[in-house]
């Protein structure tokens, strides 16, 4: 059974570039993601502070989740020239203005 997989990017952006970062992600990057083979879509999130002893604190300000139809599609994307070009564009615009982490997950349930 083929299950979806997620490519997650977490980032913190300098306050001076935050508005440009959000506009760019919502207009430019979202259109690029829609063209990636196997990418079903993307969703963006901003960190939400929780007032509970049971919740950890999130060191990242933003998170974007790209959902892929399969682990194979995600792996192909990670190895692709498309991701290299997308990364170069991101780094040119925001690389020095913050920090970033990339993670990948495979669906295990249901």
Helices and strands as residue ranges (DSSP letters): E 5-13, G 15-17, H 18-24, I 25-29, H 30-34, E 39-46, E 62-68, H 71-78, H 81-94, G 95-97, E 98-106
